Amino acid sequence: MRLITISIALLCMSTLAASADPADKSVGIGVGVGIATGPNLQVMTSRYSHVDVGMGYQLDDRLRVQADHDWRLVSFVSTPSVHIPLYLGLGAYVSDQRFGPTDGGLRMPLGVQADFAHAPIQLFSELAPELAVFQIQDRTMTAPPPEVLAVTGLVGVRAGF
C-alpha cells in the first residue's frame, strides 16, 4: 500500500513538472526492454542533443551497461503537444557474463523518441549496430566464437522532467 501511495505522489509531482514545450524536459528516467532490459536515464545536453545511459540484463545472463551521446537530426512531428525527432548517436557498451567473458565495444544508435507536452512521458525506440572492440576471459574458459558485429534493439518509456 505504501508503494502505491508513493507512486501516485511521484506521478502527481511529475505531472506538475511537465511543461508546455515537449523539448523543455531535461531529464528522463525510465525503463528499456531489449538489449539490455533495465533502467534507462536520458539527460539533455542541448536543445538538439542528449546523453543516454542504460543498464540491465540480457537473455544470456549478461549484465550490460551502455552509454551514448545522441544528436536529433530531423523531426517527424513537431506540434505544441508532441515532438517526435529522429536521432543518431555514438557510444560504448560493456557486457559481463556471470560465467563467461566480458566484452565491450562501440555502438551507433538510430532511433525515434516521442516527447509529450501535457504528460510527463517519453516513448523511445532504437536500433544500434555494434562493433566489439575487446573481450576479456579467464584462462580456464574456452573461447567463445567472436561476434564482432551485431545489431541490438531497445524500446522503452521514461518519465520526463
MDTraj code that builds the backbone (N, CA, C; nanometers):
import mdtraj as md
import numpy as np

residues = "MET ARG LEU ILE THR ILE SER ILE ALA LEU LEU CYS MET SER THR LEU ALA ALA SER ALA ASP PRO ALA ASP LYS SER VAL GLY ILE GLY VAL GLY VAL GLY ILE ALA THR GLY PRO ASN LEU GLN VAL MET THR SER ARG TYR SER HIS VAL ASP VAL GLY MET GLY TYR GLN LEU ASP ASP ARG LEU ARG VAL GLN ALA ASP HIS ASP TRP ARG LEU VAL SER PHE VAL SER THR PRO SER VAL HIS ILE PRO LEU TYR LEU GLY LEU GLY ALA TYR VAL SER ASP GLN ARG PHE GLY PRO THR ASP GLY GLY LEU ARG MET PRO LEU GLY VAL GLN ALA ASP PHE ALA HIS ALA PRO ILE GLN LEU PHE SER GLU LEU ALA PRO GLU LEU ALA VAL PHE GLN ILE GLN ASP ARG THR MET THR ALA PRO PRO PRO GLU VAL LEU ALA VAL THR GLY LEU VAL GLY VAL ARG ALA GLY PHE".split()
xyz = np.array([
    [0.0821, -0.1187, 0.0000],
    [0.0000, 0.0000, 0.0000],
    [0.0873, 0.1261, 0.0000],
    [0.1960, 0.1203, 0.0767],
    [0.2863, 0.2348, 0.0834],
    [0.3490, 0.2624, -0.0529],
    [0.3855, 0.1560, -0.1271],
    [0.4457, 0.1718, -0.2592],
    [0.3472, 0.2378, -0.3556],
    [0.2210, 0.2015, -0.3485],
    [0.1199, 0.2618, -0.4358],
    [0.1049, 0.4099, -0.4042],
    [0.1022, 0.4449, -0.2755],
    [0.0894, 0.5848, -0.2350],
    [0.2082, 0.6672, -0.2844],
    [0.3280, 0.6137, -0.2687],
    [0.4487, 0.6834, -0.3145],
    [0.4463, 0.6982, -0.4666],
    [0.4053, 0.5940, -0.5377],
    [0.3995, 0.6003, -0.6841],
    [0.3008, 0.7063, -0.7315],
    [0.1835, 0.7137, -0.6676],
    [0.0841, 0.8138, -0.7052],
    [0.1368, 0.9543, -0.6770],
    [0.2033, 0.9724, -0.5629],
    [0.2586, 1.1043, -0.5298],
    [0.3655, 1.1457, -0.6308],
    [0.4543, 1.0534, -0.6691],
    [0.5578, 1.0852, -0.7682],
    [0.4961, 1.1173, -0.9037],
    [0.3929, 1.0445, -0.9426],
    [0.3266, 1.0724, -1.0698],
    [0.2622, 1.2104, -1.0690],
    [0.1983, 1.2476, -0.9574],
    [0.1370, 1.3809, -0.9476],
    [0.2421, 1.4910, -0.9538],
    [0.3556, 1.4712, -0.8844],
    [0.4618, 1.5719, -0.8868],
    [0.5218, 1.5832, -1.0260],
    [0.5397, 1.4698, -1.0949],
    [0.5977, 1.4766, -1.2292],
    [0.5003, 1.5399, -1.3274],
    [0.3709, 1.5239, -1.3068],
    [0.2725, 1.5896, -1.3926],
    [0.2795, 1.7405, -1.3756],
    [0.2978, 1.7862, -1.2519],
    [0.3122, 1.9293, -1.2281],
    [0.4403, 1.9829, -1.2901],
    [0.5432, 1.8985, -1.2974],
    [0.6705, 1.9431, -1.3536],
    [0.6684, 1.9472, -1.5061],
    [0.5685, 1.8838, -1.5688],
    [0.5621, 1.8824, -1.7152],
    [0.5379, 2.0237, -1.7656],
    [0.6079, 2.0611, -1.8715],
    [0.5954, 2.1964, -1.9252],
    [0.5149, 2.1947, -2.0536],
    [0.4853, 2.3113, -2.1044],
    [0.4051, 2.3216, -2.2262],
    [0.4854, 2.2861, -2.3506],
    [0.6159, 2.2988, -2.3471],
    [0.7003, 2.2675, -2.4611],
    [0.7631, 2.1302, -2.4398],
    [0.7396, 2.0314, -2.5291],
    [0.7954, 1.8985, -2.5094],
    [0.9473, 1.8985, -2.5001],
    [1.0140, 1.9933, -2.5622],
    [1.1605, 1.9959, -2.5616],
    [1.2170, 2.0476, -2.4297],
    [1.1331, 2.1023, -2.3408],
    [1.1821, 2.1578, -2.2156],
    [1.2141, 2.0527, -2.1098],
    [1.1817, 1.9269, -2.1317],
    [1.2125, 1.8215, -2.0360],
    [1.3618, 1.7908, -2.0463],
    [1.4347, 1.8160, -1.9379],
    [1.5794, 1.7999, -1.9449],
    [1.6285, 1.6653, -1.8938],
    [1.5446, 1.5918, -1.8198],
    [1.5837, 1.4612, -1.7667],
    [1.4695, 1.3627, -1.7880],
    [1.5038, 1.2427, -1.8304],
    [1.4065, 1.1351, -1.8437],
    [1.4564, 1.0129, -1.7697],
    [1.3714, 0.9542, -1.6856],
    [1.4075, 0.8355, -1.6088],
    [1.3027, 0.7292, -1.6373],
    [1.3476, 0.6090, -1.6773],
    [1.2505, 0.5056, -1.7092],
    [1.3132, 0.3691, -1.7225],
    [1.2530, 0.2897, -1.8100],
    [1.2982, 0.1520, -1.8296],
    [1.2987, 0.1203, -1.9790],
    [1.3994, 0.0436, -2.0200],
    [1.4097, -0.0032, -2.1569],
    [1.3976, -0.1541, -2.1605],
    [1.3422, -0.2076, -2.2691],
    [1.3270, -0.3512, -2.2868],
    [1.3949, -0.3893, -2.4173],
    [1.4837, -0.4855, -2.4114],
    [1.5593, -0.5289, -2.5284],
    [1.7002, -0.5622, -2.4836],
    [1.7986, -0.5062, -2.5506],
    [1.9388, -0.5237, -2.5106],
    [1.9804, -0.3959, -2.4423],
    [1.9902, -0.3826, -2.3245],
    [1.9614, -0.4686, -2.2116],
    [1.8370, -0.4187, -2.1387],
    [1.7605, -0.5112, -2.0843],
    [1.6374, -0.4771, -2.0149],
    [1.6699, -0.4260, -1.8753],
    [1.6330, -0.3006, -1.8493],
    [1.6612, -0.2419, -1.7184],
    [1.6416, -0.0917, -1.7198],
    [1.6932, -0.0242, -1.6157],
    [1.6741, 0.1205, -1.6039],
    [1.7449, 0.1982, -1.7146],
    [1.6874, 0.3149, -1.7462],
    [1.7399, 0.3995, -1.8521],
    [1.7295, 0.5451, -1.8087],
    [1.8338, 0.6222, -1.8358],
    [1.8382, 0.7637, -1.7993],
    [1.8778, 0.8448, -1.9217],
    [1.8058, 0.9563, -1.9440],
    [1.8398, 1.0479, -2.0523],
    [1.8551, 1.1878, -1.9942],
    [1.9639, 1.2556, -2.0307],
    [1.9883, 1.3930, -1.9876],
    [2.0136, 1.4770, -2.1119],
    [1.9350, 1.5827, -2.1295],
    [1.9526, 1.6719, -2.2437],
    [2.0805, 1.7538, -2.2228],
    [2.1658, 1.7608, -2.3244],
    [2.2870, 1.8421, -2.3179],
    [2.2693, 1.9735, -2.3930],
    [2.1732, 1.9767, -2.4836],
    [2.1340, 2.0983, -2.5547],
    [1.9939, 2.0743, -2.6105],
    [1.9421, 2.1698, -2.6828],
    [1.8084, 2.1517, -2.7417],
    [1.8076, 2.0406, -2.8470],
    [1.9238, 2.0099, -2.9047],
    [1.9325, 1.9122, -3.0124],
    [2.0169, 1.7896, -2.9807],
    [2.0585, 1.7710, -2.8561],
    [2.1388, 1.6530, -2.8229],
    [2.1102, 1.6081, -2.6802],
    [2.1393, 1.4803, -2.6548],
    [2.1200, 1.4238, -2.5217],
    [2.2155, 1.3070, -2.5000],
    [2.2340, 1.2733, -2.3732],
    [2.3145, 1.1583, -2.3333],
    [2.2194, 1.0537, -2.2770],
    [2.2335, 0.9296, -2.3211],
    [2.1542, 0.8175, -2.2711],
    [2.2462, 0.7201, -2.1993],
    [2.2021, 0.6722, -2.0831],
    [2.2741, 0.5694, -2.0088],
    [2.1735, 0.4618, -1.9728],
    [2.2070, 0.3379, -2.0029],
    [2.1181, 0.2263, -1.9715],
    [2.1969, 0.1112, -1.9157],
    [2.1290, 0.0301, -1.8357],
    [2.1910, -0.0912, -1.7842],
    [2.0834, -0.1957, -1.7634],
    [2.1253, -0.3198, -1.7544],
    [2.0283, -0.4257, -1.7311],
    [2.0851, -0.5599, -1.7695],
    [1.9971, -0.6595, -1.7711],
    [2.0371, -0.7957, -1.8041],
    [1.9945, -0.8312, -1.9451],
    [2.0798, -0.9063, -2.0124],
    [2.0467, -0.9636, -2.1411],
    [1.9950, -1.1047, -2.1163],
    [1.9395, -1.1682, -2.2187],
    [1.8825, -1.3016, -2.2031],
    [1.9864, -1.4082, -2.1711],
    [2.1115, -1.3889, -2.2091],
    [2.2150, -1.4900, -2.1839],
    [2.2883, -1.4642, -2.0524],
    [2.2196, -1.4059, -1.9530],
    [2.2728, -1.3846, -1.8185],
    [2.3921, -1.2893, -1.8181],
    [2.3847, -1.1868, -1.8974],
    [2.4894, -1.0853, -1.9009],
    [2.4383, -0.9572, -1.8388],
    [2.5218, -0.8955, -1.7578],
    [2.4941, -0.7616, -1.7081],
    [2.5570, -0.6652, -1.8082],
    [2.4810, -0.5663, -1.8508],
    [2.5280, -0.4773, -1.9564],
    [2.5076, -0.3324, -1.9151],
    [2.6066, -0.2491, -1.9462],
    [2.5982, -0.1045, -1.9269],
    [2.6316, -0.0412, -2.0616],
    [2.5493, 0.0557, -2.1029],
    [2.5741, 0.1230, -2.2295],
    [2.5465, 0.2717, -2.2127],
    [2.6217, 0.3514, -2.2856],
    [2.6041, 0.4970, -2.2812],
    [2.6339, 0.5525, -2.4197],
    [2.5576, 0.6548, -2.4586],
    [2.5833, 0.7178, -2.5874],
    [2.5384, 0.8630, -2.5852],
    [2.5975, 0.9393, -2.6752],
    [2.5603, 1.0791, -2.6951],
    [2.4869, 1.0847, -2.8280],
    [2.3637, 1.1367, -2.8258],
    [2.2779, 1.1355, -2.9433],
    [2.2471, 1.2768, -2.9905],
    [2.2349, 1.2920, -3.1227],
    [2.2002, 1.4198, -3.1838],
    [2.0690, 1.4044, -3.2583],
    [1.9790, 1.4984, -3.2385],
    [1.8499, 1.4962, -3.3067],
    [1.8687, 1.5510, -3.4474],
    [1.8370, 1.4679, -3.5469],
    [1.8615, 1.5037, -3.6864],
    [1.7445, 1.5796, -3.7481],
    [1.6271, 1.5196, -3.7461],
    [1.5066, 1.5801, -3.8039],
    [1.3886, 1.5472, -3.7129],
    [1.2815, 1.6237, -3.7277],
    [1.1590, 1.5966, -3.6527],
    [1.0532, 1.5424, -3.7474],
    [1.0005, 1.4240, -3.7162],
    [0.8902, 1.3692, -3.7946],
    [0.7629, 1.4473, -3.7669],
    [0.7432, 1.4820, -3.6392],
    [0.6261, 1.5587, -3.5968],
    [0.6743, 1.6628, -3.4975],
    [0.6281, 1.7864, -3.5119],
    [0.6613, 1.8911, -3.4165],
    [0.5402, 1.9830, -3.4032],
    [0.4584, 1.9541, -3.3034],
    [0.3393, 2.0333, -3.2752],
    [0.3495, 2.0836, -3.1316],
    [0.2608, 2.1717, -3.0875],
    [0.2639, 2.2166, -2.9479],
    [0.2406, 2.1039, -2.8474],
    [0.1797, 1.9919, -2.8898],
    [0.1514, 1.8847, -2.7940],
    [0.2471, 1.7656, -2.8021],
    [0.3139, 1.7456, -2.9151],
    [0.4057, 1.6320, -2.9273],
    [0.5212, 1.6685, -3.0207],
    [0.6366, 1.6110, -2.9878],
    [0.7577, 1.6310, -3.0680],
    [0.8195, 1.4928, -3.0879],
    [0.8398, 1.4513, -3.2147],
    [0.8954, 1.3187, -3.2441],
    [1.0191, 1.3344, -3.3330],
    [1.1382, 1.3404, -3.2721],
    [1.2609, 1.3530, -3.3514],
    [1.3239, 1.2169, -3.3837],
    [1.4011, 1.2155, -3.4908],
    [1.4887, 1.1040, -3.5268],
    [1.6260, 1.1411, -3.4743],
    [1.6926, 1.0479, -3.4041],
    [1.8257, 1.0788, -3.3517],
    [1.9277, 0.9732, -3.3930],
    [2.0521, 1.0154, -3.3963],
    [2.1663, 0.9304, -3.4285],
    [2.2713, 0.9558, -3.3224],
    [2.3353, 0.8499, -3.2741],
    [2.4307, 0.8675, -3.1654],
    [2.5577, 0.7885, -3.1836],
    [2.6482, 0.8109, -3.0903],
    [2.7746, 0.7394, -3.0843],
    [2.8015, 0.7084, -2.9380],
    [2.8352, 0.5834, -2.9082],
    [2.8559, 0.5467, -2.7689],
    [2.9355, 0.4186, -2.7536],
    [2.9271, 0.3617, -2.6338],
    [3.0025, 0.2416, -2.5999],
    [2.9183, 0.1519, -2.5100],
    [2.9610, 0.0265, -2.4997],
    [2.8944, -0.0680, -2.4112],
    [2.9982, -0.1608, -2.3479],
    [2.9623, -0.2147, -2.2317],
    [3.0399, -0.3196, -2.1654],
    [2.9392, -0.4233, -2.1201],
    [2.9676, -0.5502, -2.1485],
    [2.8770, -0.6593, -2.1170],
    [2.9547, -0.7675, -2.0433],
    [2.9066, -0.8084, -1.9253],
    [2.9777, -0.9041, -1.8412],
    [2.8885, -1.0237, -1.8123],
    [2.9309, -1.1415, -1.8579],
    [2.8553, -1.2633, -1.8325],
    [2.9037, -1.3254, -1.7022],
    [2.8100, -1.3758, -1.6214],
    [2.8455, -1.4300, -1.4900],
    [2.9491, -1.5419, -1.5011],
    [2.9280, -1.6364, -1.5907],
    [3.0207, -1.7476, -1.6073],
    [3.0787, -1.7470, -1.7478],
    [3.1230, -1.6320, -1.7926],
    [3.1765, -1.6211, -1.9273],
    [3.2604, -1.4962, -1.9428],
    [3.2907, -1.4615, -2.0652],
    [3.3802, -1.3487, -2.0914],
    [3.3110, -1.2132, -2.0732],
    [3.3924, -1.1122, -2.0536],
    [3.3476, -0.9731, -2.0528],
    [3.3885, -0.9136, -2.1864],
    [3.2959, -0.8412, -2.2487],
    [3.3317, -0.7784, -2.3746],
    [3.2775, -0.6365, -2.3784],
    [3.3281, -0.5604, -2.4723],
    [3.2860, -0.4216, -2.4855],
    [3.3171, -0.3703, -2.6237],
    [3.2596, -0.2563, -2.6547],
    [3.2838, -0.2015, -2.7861],
    [3.2089, -0.0721, -2.8094],
    [3.1939, -0.0405, -2.9366],
    [3.1304, 0.0840, -2.9791],
    [2.9907, 0.0560, -3.0328],
    [2.9015, 0.1534, -3.0188],
    [2.7655, 0.1410, -3.0703],
    [2.7232, 0.2716, -3.1350],
    [2.6291, 0.2612, -3.2285],
    [2.5808, 0.3789, -3.3007],
    [2.4283, 0.3701, -3.3133],
    [2.3547, 0.4150, -3.2094],
    [2.2094, 0.4016, -3.2120],
    [2.1415, 0.4980, -3.3094],
    [2.0380, 0.4483, -3.3742],
    [1.9497, 0.5274, -3.4587],
    [1.8093, 0.5038, -3.4053],
    [1.7420, 0.6103, -3.3637],
    [1.6135, 0.5898, -3.3003],
    [1.5179, 0.7061, -3.3147],
    [1.3978, 0.6852, -3.2612],
    [1.2957, 0.7883, -3.2539],
    [1.2493, 0.7981, -3.1098],
    [1.2038, 0.9185, -3.0741],
    [1.1556, 0.9434, -2.9393],
    [1.0342, 1.0341, -2.9470],
    [0.9325, 1.0048, -2.8698],
    [0.8128, 1.0885, -2.8650],
    [0.8097, 1.1603, -2.7306],
    [0.8114, 1.2940, -2.7341],
    [0.8001, 1.3787, -2.6148],
    [0.6633, 1.4450, -2.6167],
    [0.5889, 1.4301, -2.5082],
    [0.4544, 1.4863, -2.4990],
    [0.4548, 1.6073, -2.4069],
    [0.3891, 1.7146, -2.4483],
    [0.3896, 1.8393, -2.3716],
    [0.3006, 1.8323, -2.2490],
    [0.1861, 1.7674, -2.2577],
    [0.0893, 1.7705, -2.1487],
    [0.0920, 1.6443, -2.0641],
    [0.1945, 1.5637, -2.0789],
    [0.2125, 1.4431, -1.9978],
    [0.3627, 1.4233, -1.9773],
    [0.4029, 1.3770, -1.8617],
    [0.5460, 1.3588, -1.8348],
    [0.6000, 1.2273, -1.8908],
    [0.5658, 1.1974, -2.0155],
    [0.6014, 1.0678, -2.0735],
    [0.6882, 1.0871, -2.1963],
    [0.7909, 1.0021, -2.2084],
    [0.8728, 0.9923, -2.3289],
    [0.8714, 0.8465, -2.3727],
    [0.8415, 0.8205, -2.4975],
    [0.8493, 0.6868, -2.5548],
    [0.9676, 0.6847, -2.6501],
    [1.0432, 0.5750, -2.6527],
    [1.1579, 0.5698, -2.7429],
    [1.1777, 0.4296, -2.7983],
    [1.2446, 0.4249, -2.9121],
    [1.2783, 0.3000, -2.9782],
    [1.4054, 0.3235, -3.0588],
    [1.4980, 0.2261, -3.0543],
    [1.6220, 0.2434, -3.1290],
    [1.6792, 0.1099, -3.1744],
    [1.7542, 0.1154, -3.2819],
    [1.8379, 0.0052, -3.3303],
    [1.9806, 0.0552, -3.3300],
    [2.0739, -0.0310, -3.2908],
    [2.2127, 0.0126, -3.2817],
    [2.3079, -0.0933, -3.3363],
    [2.3750, -0.0649, -3.4477],
    [2.4844, -0.1528, -3.4883],
    [2.5981, -0.1384, -3.3878],
    [2.6607, -0.2523, -3.3541],
    [2.7683, -0.2514, -3.2554],
    [2.8914, -0.3239, -3.3079],
    [3.0060, -0.2723, -3.2683],
    [3.1348, -0.3301, -3.3052],
    [3.2079, -0.3687, -3.1775],
    [3.2317, -0.4989, -3.1583],
    [3.3053, -0.5456, -3.0400],
    [3.4526, -0.5092, -3.0558],
    [3.5078, -0.4450, -2.9536],
    [3.6461, -0.3986, -2.9589],
    [3.7371, -0.4847, -2.8717],
    [3.6862, -0.5321, -2.7576],
    [3.7692, -0.6140, -2.6701],
    [3.6871, -0.7248, -2.6068],
    [3.7605, -0.8292, -2.5619],
    [3.6988, -0.9391, -2.4885],
    [3.7995, -0.9881, -2.3855],
    [3.7533, -0.9994, -2.2607],
    [3.8387, -1.0467, -2.1514],
    [3.7807, -1.1777, -2.1019],
    [3.8667, -1.2793, -2.0914],
    [3.8193, -1.4082, -2.0415],
    [3.9232, -1.4720, -1.9519],
    [3.8748, -1.5584, -1.8658],
    [3.9597, -1.6329, -1.7744],
    [4.0345, -1.7397, -1.8539],
    [4.1541, -1.7748, -1.8123],
    [4.2341, -1.8758, -1.8845],
    [4.1673, -2.0129, -1.8833],
    [4.0831, -2.0391, -1.7843],
    [4.0175, -2.1696, -1.7757],
    [3.8970, -2.1805, -1.8677],
    [3.8521, -2.0696, -1.9257],
    [3.7353, -2.0708, -2.0133],
    [3.7741, -2.1101, -2.1549],
    [3.6818, -2.1763, -2.2211],
    [3.7022, -2.1988, -2.3640],
    [3.6564, -2.0720, -2.4364],
    [3.7274, -2.0365, -2.5379],
    [3.6983, -1.9118, -2.6090],
    [3.5677, -1.9248, -2.6879],
    [3.4734, -1.8318, -2.6672],
    [3.3504, -1.8343, -2.7468],
    [3.3789, -1.7830, -2.8873],
    [3.2947, -1.8171, -2.9820],
    [3.3154, -1.7625, -3.1156],
    [3.3004, -1.6107, -3.1122],
    [3.3906, -1.5389, -3.1756],
    [3.3829, -1.3925, -3.1714],
    [3.2650, -1.3397, -3.2530],
    [3.1877, -1.2528, -3.1909],
    [3.0807, -1.1817, -3.2606],
    [3.1263, -1.0374, -3.2718],
    [3.1906, -1.0045, -3.3811],
    [3.2500, -0.8726, -3.3978],
    [3.1436, -0.7677, -3.4259],
    [3.0479, -0.7999, -3.5119],
    [2.9407, -0.7064, -3.5465],
    [2.8065, -0.7618, -3.5010],
    [2.7226, -0.6739, -3.4489],
    [2.5883, -0.7129, -3.4070],
    [2.4958, -0.5931, -3.4206],
    [2.3663, -0.6193, -3.4226],
    [2.2657, -0.5132, -3.4207],
    [2.1753, -0.5402, -3.3017],
    [2.1603, -0.4407, -3.2154],
    [2.0766, -0.4545, -3.0971],
    [1.9578, -0.3597, -3.1065],
    [1.8571, -0.3871, -3.0277],
    [1.7384, -0.3030, -3.0260],
    [1.6927, -0.2760, -2.8840],
    [1.6231, -0.1641, -2.8668],
    [1.5735, -0.1242, -2.7356],
    [1.4487, -0.0391, -2.7543],
    [1.3446, -0.0659, -2.6764],
    [1.2254, 0.0173, -2.6715],
    [1.1983, 0.0475, -2.5247],
    [1.1348, 0.1605, -2.4987],
    [1.1085, 0.1911, -2.3595],
    [1.0235, 0.3133, -2.3375],
    [1.0068, 0.3422, -2.2103],
    [0.9269, 0.4562, -2.1662],
    [1.0010, 0.5239, -2.0513],
    [0.9933, 0.6560, -2.0490],
    [1.0561, 0.7347, -1.9425],
    [0.9578, 0.8381, -1.8898],
    [0.9777, 0.8776, -1.7660],
    [0.9086, 0.9944, -1.7108],
    [1.0021, 1.1124, -1.7350],
    [0.9511, 1.2156, -1.7993],
    [1.0329, 1.3322, -1.8326],
    [1.0071, 1.4470, -1.7376],
    [1.1151, 1.5124, -1.6941],
    [1.1050, 1.6252, -1.6002],
    [1.1734, 1.7477, -1.6570],
])
top = md.Topology()
chain = top.add_chain()
for i, resn in enumerate(residues, 1):
    res = top.add_residue(resn, chain, resSeq=i)
    for name in ("N", "CA", "C"):
        top.add_atom(name, md.element.get_by_symbol(name[0]), res)
traj = md.Trajectory(xyz[None], top)
